[in-house]
Amino acid sequence: LHHGLANALMLEPVMRFNLDIAHAKFAELAHVVGAGGAEDFVPWLMRLKREIGIAPSLSAVGVQRTQIPALVDIAEKDICHQTNPRPCTRDDFKRFFEQAAAGRTDLLGNRPQGAGTGGGVLPVRWIEQ
């Protein structure tokens, strides 16, 4: 699985997770693309992904649920998540991958907001099948 595709498939759960804490950044992105307010940016991005033919889920590109624990291990060990606007726990990573595998984030839920800095995204590395 190519790194860019993996990131595209992980965008929705991670962005929804960060929406509350990075609201101003999402509002600016929404403004730039003409999507309305901050809450409208992720749905706009998901429509764009569908329109340009990006797969709807990790499962659709061959990632199996049995691989999720290994993906969580990789994500947890990668230092890139330290710059995420909101701190991520192992449970958060698991939830991100489960939601991305299912192609649904409407059940993602939220944790209490935590402090964070920077604007990084959840790292996803090559997945070997």
C-alpha positions, 0 to 999 in steps of 0.5 A: 500500500503506497504511503500517499494512499494510506494517508488519504485513507486515514485522513477522515478519522484523524481529521475528525479527531482533531476538529475541536482542537484545530477548529480555526485551521479547519475553518481556514481550509474550508474557506480556501476551498469554499466548503463553508465552515470548519465542520464542512471541510472533512465532508468536502474532502471525503466527497473530493476523494470519492470524485477522484476515485480514492478507495473508500476504506483500508479494507477496500485496498486489501488491509485486513482487520488482523493487521490492525494491531501491527499498524497500531504498533507502528503508529504508536512507535512513530514519533510523528504523531507527537506533533498532532494537534491532539495527543493520541493514545494506543486506543485512539490509533486502534479506533482510527484504523478500525474506522478507516478499515470500515470506511465509516467515521460516524461512530468515531467518538471523541476523547476529552481535548488534550494539549498539543502543538504543531499540525502533523497527521497520523503517520501511516507507513507501508503495509506489507501483505 
